[in-house]
């Protein structure tokens, strides 16, 4: 009787051990499946239809009030000028307003003193009609004078949804072609898609334009701008199950 009891206890112990080992494994079929991960890329080219630029005004004055007033008056002239040249007011946005003290050079043994103030006011303008871009960029320094600054000029495609669809499709087809080739080389067949991760680059193409304009008493000539072509690159990482 005792011998039979010991054997039964040993058999039950073995069953518990086997069950414990099985529980340590994964029940997720995706983790157990053989898979392949590939990266596909797609490129499409389009013509930019929008230009953005920062137009800044710097003004100096003996005191805070005079510096701010000069900057405000000039930035208003610039705003009115670019609107008259074809920019809608809703496409003009204040970017920066700053005020900084200016210091005189100290005499030997002396200390620097505040000699005045410099006020800066900058606008971000969006030009949606590129046929007017040259005239608009020239209108800003003509109105603002010698202390006008133009920077961060860039082209973009306002509505790139169609181009993105094309790039996305090209990237996915490229990934599927690569995965199919690897599956054939491995003697397998391509199964269902397990995961998809995407990335895109290519918007906001910088354009080079002069940064400082002078001779406010003479109208600035139209500034040549060329939008050229813009390439959108779409990258997708796809994980396939191998059957």
C-alpha positions as a Markdown table, in Angstrom:
| # | Residue | x | y | z |
|---|---|---|---|---|
| 1 | Unk | 0.0 | 0.0 | 0.0 |
| 2 | Unk | 2.8 | 2.4 | 0.8 |
| 3 | Unk | 4.7 | 1.5 | -2.4 |
| 4 | Unk | 1.6 | 2.2 | -4.5 |
| 5 | Unk | 1.1 | 5.6 | -2.7 |
| 6 | Unk | 4.7 | 6.6 | -3.4 |
| 7 | Unk | 4.3 | 5.8 | -7.1 |
| 8 | Unk | 1.1 | 7.7 | -7.4 |
| 9 | Unk | 2.7 | 10.8 | -5.7 |
| 10 | Unk | 5.6 | 10.6 | -8.1 |
| 11 | Unk | 3.4 | 10.4 | -11.1 |
| 12 | Unk | 1.3 | 13.4 | -10.0 |
| 13 | Unk | 4.6 | 15.3 | -9.4 |
| 14 | Unk | 5.7 | 14.6 | -12.9 |
| 15 | Unk | 2.4 | 15.8 | -14.3 |
| 16 | Unk | 2.7 | 19.1 | -12.4 |
| 17 | Unk | 6.2 | 19.6 | -13.7 |
| 18 | Unk | 5.2 | 19.1 | -17.3 |
| 19 | Unk | 2.3 | 21.5 | -16.9 |
| 20 | Unk | 4.7 | 24.1 | -15.3 |
| 21 | Unk | 7.1 | 23.9 | -18.3 |
| 22 | Unk | 4.3 | 24.3 | -20.8 |
| 23 | Unk | 3.1 | 27.4 | -18.9 |
| 24 | Unk | 6.5 | 29.0 | -19.3 |
| 25 | Unk | 6.1 | 29.1 | -23.1 |
| 26 | Unk | 4.3 | 31.8 | -25.1 |
| 27 | Unk | 0.7 | 31.4 | -26.2 |
| 28 | Unk | 1.1 | 34.3 | -28.8 |
| 29 | Unk | 1.0 | 32.8 | -32.3 |
| 30 | Unk | 2.7 | 35.9 | -33.7 |
| 31 | Unk | 5.7 | 35.3 | -31.4 |
| 32 | Unk | 5.9 | 31.6 | -32.4 |
| 33 | Unk | 5.5 | 32.3 | -36.1 |
| 34 | Unk | 8.6 | 32.6 | -38.4 |
| 35 | Unk | 8.7 | 36.1 | -39.9 |
| 36 | Unk | 10.7 | 38.5 | -42.0 |
| 37 | Unk | 11.1 | 42.3 | -41.6 |
| 38 | Unk | 11.9 | 44.5 | -44.6 |
| 39 | Unk | 12.2 | 48.2 | -45.3 |
| 40 | Unk | 10.6 | 49.6 | -48.4 |
| 41 | Unk | 11.0 | 53.1 | -49.8 |
| 42 | Unk | 9.1 | 55.2 | -52.3 |
| 43 | Unk | 9.9 | 58.6 | -53.8 |
| 44 | Unk | 7.6 | 61.0 | -55.6 |
| 45 | Unk | 8.4 | 64.5 | -57.0 |
| 46 | Unk | 6.1 | 67.5 | -57.0 |
| 47 | Unk | 6.4 | 71.3 | -57.6 |
| 48 | Unk | 6.1 | 73.5 | -54.5 |
| 49 | Unk | 3.2 | 75.9 | -54.5 |
| 50 | Unk | 3.8 | 77.8 | -51.3 |
| 51 | Unk | 6.7 | 80.0 | -50.0 |
| 52 | Unk | 7.2 | 81.0 | -46.4 |
| 53 | Unk | 9.6 | 83.7 | -45.2 |
| 54 | Unk | 10.4 | 85.6 | -42.0 |
| 55 | Unk | 10.6 | 89.4 | -42.5 |
| 56 | Unk | 12.2 | 91.2 | -39.5 |
| 57 | Unk | 12.6 | 94.9 | -38.6 |
| 58 | Unk | 15.3 | 96.2 | -36.3 |
| 59 | Unk | 15.1 | 99.7 | -34.9 |
| 60 | Unk | 17.3 | 101.6 | -32.4 |
| 61 | Unk | 16.4 | 104.4 | -30.1 |
| 62 | Unk | 17.8 | 106.4 | -27.2 |
| 63 | Unk | 15.1 | 105.0 | -24.9 |
| 64 | Unk | 12.7 | 102.0 | -24.9 |
| 65 | Unk | 9.7 | 103.9 | -26.2 |
| 66 | Unk | 11.4 | 105.4 | -29.2 |
| 67 | Unk | 13.0 | 102.0 | -30.2 |
| 68 | Unk | 9.6 | 100.2 | -29.9 |
| 69 | Unk | 7.7 | 102.9 | -31.7 |
| 70 | Unk | 10.1 | 102.9 | -34.7 |
| 71 | Unk | 10.0 | 99.2 | -35.0 |
| 72 | Unk | 6.2 | 99.1 | -34.8 |
| 73 | Unk | 5.9 | 101.9 | -37.4 |
| 74 | Unk | 8.2 | 100.1 | -39.8 |
| 75 | Unk | 6.6 | 96.7 | -39.4 |
| 76 | Unk | 3.3 | 98.2 | -40.1 |
| 77 | Unk | 4.6 | 99.7 | -43.3 |
| 78 | Unk | 6.0 | 96.2 | -44.2 |
| 79 | Unk | 2.7 | 94.5 | -43.4 |
| 80 | Unk | 0.7 | 97.0 | -45.6 |
| 81 | Unk | 3.3 | 96.7 | -48.4 |
| 82 | Unk | 3.2 | 92.9 | -48.6 |
| 83 | Unk | -0.6 | 92.9 | -48.4 |
| 84 | Unk | -0.7 | 95.4 | -51.3 |
| 85 | Unk | 1.6 | 93.1 | -53.2 |
| 86 | Unk | -0.6 | 90.1 | -52.8 |
| 87 | Unk | -0.3 | 88.5 | -49.3 |
| 88 | Unk | -3.5 | 87.9 | -47.4 |
| 89 | Unk | -3.6 | 89.3 | -43.9 |
| 90 | Unk | -4.5 | 85.9 | -42.5 |
| 91 | Unk | -1.2 | 84.6 | -43.9 |
| 92 | Unk | 0.9 | 87.1 | -41.9 |
| 93 | Unk | 1.8 | 86.1 | -38.3 |
| 94 | Unk | 4.0 | 87.9 | -35.7 |
| 95 | Unk | 7.0 | 85.6 | -34.9 |
| 96 | Unk | 9.2 | 87.6 | -32.6 |
| 97 | Unk | 9.1 | 90.8 | -30.6 |
| 98 | Unk | 12.2 | 91.7 | -28.6 |
| 99 | Unk | 13.9 | 94.6 | -26.9 |
| 100 | Unk | 17.5 | 94.6 | -25.9 |
| 101 | Unk | 19.8 | 97.3 | -24.4 |
| 102 | Unk | 22.8 | 98.6 | -26.3 |
| 103 | Unk | 26.0 | 99.3 | -24.4 |
| 104 | Unk | 28.7 | 101.9 | -25.1 |
| 105 | Unk | 32.4 | 101.0 | -25.2 |
| 106 | Unk | 33.9 | 101.8 | -21.8 |
| 107 | Unk | 36.8 | 104.1 | -21.4 |
| 108 | Unk | 40.0 | 102.7 | -19.8 |
| 109 | Unk | 39.2 | 101.9 | -16.2 |
| 110 | Unk | 35.5 | 102.6 | -16.8 |
| 111 | Unk | 32.4 | 100.4 | -17.1 |
| 112 | Unk | 29.9 | 100.0 | -20.0 |
| 113 | Unk | 26.8 | 102.1 | -19.9 |
| 114 | Unk | 23.5 | 101.6 | -21.6 |
| 115 | Unk | 23.6 | 103.9 | -24.7 |
| 116 | Unk | 20.2 | 103.0 | -26.2 |
| 117 | Unk | 17.9 | 100.1 | -27.1 |
| 118 | Unk | 17.3 | 97.9 | -30.1 |
| 119 | Unk | 13.8 | 96.6 | -30.8 |
| 120 | Unk | 13.1 | 93.7 | -33.2 |
| 121 | Unk | 9.8 | 92.7 | -34.7 |
| 122 | Unk | 9.5 | 89.9 | -37.2 |
| 123 | Unk | 6.7 | 88.5 | -39.3 |
| 124 | Unk | 6.2 | 85.1 | -40.9 |
| 125 | Unk | 4.5 | 85.6 | -44.3 |
| 126 | Unk | 3.0 | 82.8 | -46.4 |
| 127 | Unk | 2.9 | 83.4 | -50.1 |
| 128 | Unk | 0.4 | 81.1 | -51.8 |
| 129 | Unk | 0.7 | 82.6 | -55.3 |
| 130 | Unk | 4.3 | 82.0 | -56.4 |
| 131 | Unk | 3.9 | 84.3 | -59.4 |
| 132 | Unk | 3.9 | 87.1 | -56.9 |
| 133 | Unk | 6.7 | 85.9 | -54.6 |
| 134 | Unk | 9.5 | 88.0 | -56.2 |
| 135 | Unk | 7.5 | 91.2 | -56.0 |
| 136 | Unk | 6.3 | 90.5 | -52.4 |
| 137 | Unk | 9.8 | 89.8 | -51.2 |
| 138 | Unk | 11.0 | 93.0 | -52.8 |
| 139 | Unk | 8.2 | 95.1 | -51.3 |
| 140 | Unk | 9.2 | 94.3 | -47.8 |
| 141 | Unk | 12.7 | 95.9 | -47.8 |
| 142 | Unk | 11.3 | 98.8 | -49.9 |
| 143 | Unk | 8.8 | 99.6 | -47.1 |
| 144 | Unk | 11.0 | 98.7 | -44.2 |
| 145 | Unk | 14.3 | 100.4 | -45.1 |
| 146 | Unk | 17.9 | 99.5 | -44.4 |
| 147 | Unk | 17.1 | 97.5 | -41.2 |
| 148 | Unk | 14.9 | 95.0 | -42.9 |
| 149 | Unk | 15.9 | 91.3 | -42.5 |
| 150 | Unk | 14.6 | 88.4 | -44.6 |
| 151 | Unk | 15.4 | 84.9 | -43.5 |
| 152 | Unk | 14.1 | 81.3 | -43.3 |
| 153 | Unk | 12.8 | 81.3 | -46.8 |
| 154 | Unk | 11.4 | 77.9 | -47.7 |
| 155 | Unk | 9.2 | 76.2 | -50.3 |
| 156 | Unk | 6.5 | 73.6 | -49.6 |
| 157 | Unk | 3.6 | 71.8 | -51.1 |
| 158 | Unk | 0.5 | 73.1 | -49.4 |
| 159 | Unk | -1.6 | 69.9 | -50.1 |
| 160 | Unk | 0.7 | 66.9 | -50.5 |
| 161 | Unk | -1.9 | 64.3 | -49.7 |
| 162 | Unk | -2.0 | 62.9 | -53.2 |
| 163 | Unk | 1.8 | 62.8 | -53.4 |
| 164 | Unk | 1.9 | 61.1 | -50.0 |
| 165 | Unk | -0.6 | 58.4 | -51.2 |
| 166 | Unk | 1.6 | 57.7 | -54.2 |
| 167 | Unk | 4.8 | 57.6 | -52.1 |
| 168 | Unk | 3.1 | 55.3 | -49.5 |
| 169 | Unk | 2.0 | 52.9 | -52.2 |
| 170 | Unk | 5.4 | 52.8 | -53.8 |
| 171 | Unk | 7.1 | 52.2 | -50.5 |
| 172 | Unk | 4.7 | 49.3 | -49.6 |
| 173 | Unk | 5.1 | 47.7 | -53.0 |
| 174 | Unk | 8.8 | 47.9 | -52.6 |
| 175 | Unk | 8.7 | 46.3 | -49.2 |
| 176 | Unk | 6.4 | 43.5 | -50.5 |
| 177 | Unk | 8.7 | 42.8 | -53.4 |
| 178 | Unk | 11.8 | 42.6 | -51.1 |
| 179 | Unk | 10.0 | 40.3 | -48.7 |
| 180 | Unk | 8.8 | 38.1 | -51.5 |
| 181 | Unk | 12.3 | 37.7 | -52.8 |
| 182 | Unk | 13.7 | 36.7 | -49.4 |
| 183 | Unk | 10.9 | 34.3 | -48.9 |
| 184 | Unk | 11.6 | 32.6 | -52.2 |
| 185 | Unk | 15.3 | 32.4 | -51.3 |
| 186 | Unk | 14.4 | 30.8 | -48.0 |
| 187 | Unk | 12.1 | 28.3 | -49.6 |
| 188 | Unk | 9.0 | 29.8 | -47.9 |
| 189 | Unk | 5.9 | 31.6 | -49.0 |
| 190 | Unk | 4.9 | 35.1 | -47.9 |
| 191 | Unk | 2.2 | 35.2 | -45.3 |
| 192 | Unk | 0.1 | 37.9 | -43.7 |
| 193 | Unk | 1.4 | 41.3 | -42.7 |
| 194 | Unk | 2.1 | 41.4 | -38.9 |
| 195 | Unk | 3.2 | 45.1 | -38.4 |
| 196 | Unk | 3.7 | 48.3 | -40.4 |
| 197 | Unk | 5.8 | 51.3 | -39.4 |
| 198 | Unk | 6.1 | 54.4 | -41.6 |
| 199 | Unk | 8.2 | 57.5 | -41.9 |
| 200 | Unk | 8.4 | 60.4 | -44.4 |
| 201 | Unk | 10.8 | 63.2 | -45.3 |
| 202 | Unk | 11.1 | 65.9 | -47.9 |
| 203 | Unk | 8.7 | 68.9 | -47.0 |
| 204 | Unk | 9.9 | 72.4 | -46.5 |
| 205 | Unk | 12.7 | 72.9 | -49.0 |
| 206 | Unk | 15.0 | 75.9 | -48.1 |
| 207 | Unk | 15.5 | 78.6 | -50.7 |
| 208 | Unk | 18.4 | 81.0 | -50.8 |
| 209 | Unk | 17.7 | 84.7 | -50.7 |
| 210 | Unk | 19.7 | 87.7 | -49.6 |
| 211 | Unk | 19.3 | 88.5 | -45.9 |
| 212 | Unk | 19.7 | 92.2 | -45.7 |
| 213 | Unk | 18.4 | 95.0 | -47.9 |
| 214 | Unk | 19.4 | 98.7 | -48.0 |
| 215 | Unk | 18.6 | 101.9 | -50.0 |
| 216 | Unk | 15.1 | 102.2 | -48.8 |
| 217 | Unk | 14.7 | 105.3 | -50.9 |
| 218 | Unk | 14.9 | 103.2 | -54.0 |
| 219 | Unk | 12.4 | 100.5 | -54.7 |
| 220 | Unk | 14.1 | 97.1 | -54.6 |
| 221 | Unk | 14.1 | 95.1 | -57.8 |
| 222 | Unk | 12.0 | 91.8 | -57.8 |
| 223 | Unk | 14.0 | 89.1 | -56.1 |
| 224 | Unk | 14.4 | 86.0 | -58.3 |
| 225 | Unk | 12.9 | 82.9 | -56.7 |
| 226 | Unk | 12.7 | 79.4 | -58.2 |
| 227 | Unk | 10.6 | 76.7 | -56.6 |
| 228 | Unk | 12.3 | 73.9 | -58.5 |
| 229 | Unk | 11.1 | 70.4 | -57.7 |
| 230 | Unk | 10.6 | 68.8 | -54.3 |
| 231 | Unk | 11.0 | 65.1 | -53.6 |
| 232 | Unk | 8.9 | 63.4 | -50.9 |
| 233 | Unk | 10.5 | 60.2 | -49.6 |
| 234 | Unk | 8.4 | 57.7 | -47.8 |
| 235 | Unk | 9.9 | 54.7 | -45.9 |
| 236 | Unk | 7.9 | 51.8 | -44.5 |
| 237 | Unk | 9.0 | 48.9 | -42.3 |
| 238 | Unk | 6.8 | 45.8 | -42.8 |
| 239 | Unk | 7.0 | 42.6 | -40.9 |
| 240 | Unk | 5.5 | 39.5 | -42.7 |
| 241 | Unk | 4.8 | 36.1 | -41.5 |
| 242 | Unk | 6.5 | 33.2 | -43.3 |
| 243 | Unk | 4.3 | 30.2 | -44.2 |
